[in-house]
Amino acid sequence: MSIQLKDLLNAEVKKKLENLEKNPKAKLPKQKKTKKQPLNENKGTNLADRMIAQFRKAMRNMNDDEVYSFRQRMADAISAKID
């Protein structure tokens, strides 16, 4: 007994393959295209840039004291020093 490829496929794919064998001129189903994502070696930098952009949007309506307290709180959260 030999195992054929169609024996290993799920039922839906197996049915499509059988229909294709019966009618060779039938069109093959379209394959889903996956978006190729570029190699991303700077995940930390990209994340920081996105967060900084969000912070800038949030700080547009703040006065100087609010911005300073925000900076202090963020520095405390990441154990940094502010001049």
HUSULHU-V59376 format. One record per helix or strand. SS is the DSSP state (2 for helix, 1 for strand). FROM is the first residue (numbers start at 0). TO is the last residue. If there is no record, write none. Layout:
ss:SS from:FROM to:TO
ss:SS from:FROM to:TO
This chain:
ss:2 from:4 to:7
ss:2 from:10 to:21
ss:2 from:42 to:58
ss:2 from:63 to:76
